[in-house]
Each structure stands twice: as C-alpha cells, then as structure tokens.
C-alpha cells in the first residue's frame, strides 16, 4: 500500500514541477511589438524667382586719402612752437606745424636784397641820361622797395635797348637770386596744407634737422580709402562711383562708400585686380580692418538660399507628394553662407532647413511653409 502512495506522490510532484516551469516560461515571454515607422518633419518654403544682386565681399585696411610725409628741404634747428610737434595734434589749414631756425638764411637774404637795391641805384644816373622816359618807373620801384617785404617785380621793360642795358648790369641775376632765397626762406616754416592731424612725429624741439630728413606724417582724418583685391572675372563689372557698404566686424558699424578707382592691371600671381573704395564718416581711423560688399551685377530669374541646403554643389531637395526628391539646379554665385541658383520654377516647395539622413524618396511630413517669414 505504501508503495502505491509513493508512486502517486512522485507523479504529483512531477506534474507540479512541470506546471511551475510552464508558468515561469509564460511570465518571461513578451509579446512581439509591431515596429513603428518614424516620419520626419521638414520645413519648406516656396521658390520665388527674381532679380538677385551679386555681392562681392572683400577685406582691407583703411588708409587716409590725403596723406603726406613731412620732409625737410633745408637745414636748421627745430624751434619750439605754441603747439607741440607730437602725434595726435590737429592743425587747421595754413597753421604752422613746425618751424626751423632761419636767422642765418634771413641775413643772407637781406644781403642779397641790399646788393640788388645798390645795383639799381647805381644805374639810375645812366637811365636819366640815356632813357629819360623810363627814369620815373625805376625811381618809383626804389621808393616801393621794402627790405621787410617780398621783393616786388622789376618794372616792365619797354624796349630792347633798355632790356640789354638792364641785363648788362646784372640786375636780372641779382633779382632772381633774391627771389630764389625768398622761396627757400618759406621752407623753414612748414604749414598744414589742409585741416588734419599729425600721426607721426620723429623729431623734438632743439634737434638739428638736415635737408632730406623725414620729420613725420600728416593726414586728413575725414576721407579714407580702402584697397581691396577683386577676382579678375568681375573686373568689367566694377564701375567707378558704384556704391559700397563697408562694415567693421569688431563693432558692427556700417558706412557707405563708393568705388573711387579700379586698377587696369591684373596681378599675375593671384589673378586679382585692385579696387579702391572711398569712405567717409565718424569713428573711422587709419589702419582699421573693414569688410566691403560690392554690388557687381544682378542675376535675373534667380533664387537665393542657404548654402548648406545645396547637395554636392548641384542639387536641392524638393517636397512632392509626401516625399522629398533631389532636383538638379544651376548655382551661379556662392557667398560664405548663401548660394544663388537657377533652374527652379516659381512655387516649387524646397526644404528650408537641412535634415540629417535625408535621401531621395524619403517620406516626410510638413511642419510649416516659409519659416523665414
């Protein structure tokens, strides 16, 4: 009897174990999930072809249009003046910038004037006898002669005989020696040729200045020029007087300029041509680095978009029937951030923002149109 009981218990234990295993297997078995296909959302805008100005960007440094290097044509000691000869000092037109000691030269000039006066005085008796009708004008010349003023012009000669007589007495030689020394006397004082500012000073009061020595630099701080290098293929499009927008990247300030000149020679190494942009305005300083945008030409029936949307420099994605597709276009001009293209019809929906992993035939949904607005 006990034997049968043990057999039954064994069978029950086996059945219980089998049941527990099945329960555990069922608990660990998860139902298979149906894969969900993700449809990416895109932004689109409709193409509106029109006239797109082609802007050429170039960089350069400002240089004062009116700029002179101050050199001495005479020798002398630099004298102190009411305004120090220092960089940053401004001067009005005609104001003395610097003055050299000219006492020695002035004394020599007075000696030459005295010699001329004596020469004319010595011929007066001969003029009274031989040319009595000319005596009065020479006498009046001597009366008007002032040693402290510029030497007046010699009287008008009325005959060849009088001319030969005056020339034979070295009057002309003495007169032009005096005029030459008067001109040289003015070189001891350097005056401002226009309203401007001293940007460099290389000497100090009391220094001995030699002929040909550079003394400093003087500029007009109101008008500047910027030299830029433009690709030679745009040379024919650059016209004198064209407007230019000049911008400082550091301060974001903008000034209006114009093309003043265009060089006719192309640099062989870089194949560029030099253009000179004239700029006027506040806060401009010589030497600052600026960026210029030049309007070279305009493309008709073209469209401008972000450069990163162009695929392989020849195609763009368009939206059609819930999918995107690649369409070839004709890029006509590139900038750092944009590209001007042709070949799309008006109203064509194109992607306005790039999407990662895009491919032709990809199914997408549209979030909105023309998000730039």
Buried (B, 14 or more C-beta within 10 A) or exposed (E): EEEEEEEEEEEEEEEEEEEEEEEEEEEEEEEEEEEEEEEBEBBBBBBEBEEBBBBBEBEBEBBBBBBBEBEBEBBBEBBEBEBBBEEEEEBEEEBEBBBBBBEEBEEBBBEBBEBBBEBBEEBEEEBBEEBEEBBEBBBEBEEEBEEEEEBEEBBEBEEEEBEEBBEEBEBBEBBEBBBEBBEBBEBBBBBBBBBBBBBBBEBEEEBEBEEEBEBBBBBBBBBBBBBBBBBBEBBEBBEEEBEBBBBBEEEEBEBEBEBBBBBEEBEEEEEBBBBBBBBEBEEBEBEBEBBBBBBBBEBEEBBBBBBEBBBEEBBBBBBEEEEBBBBEBEBBBEBEEBBBBBBBEEEBBBBBBBBEEBEEEBEBEEEEEEEEE
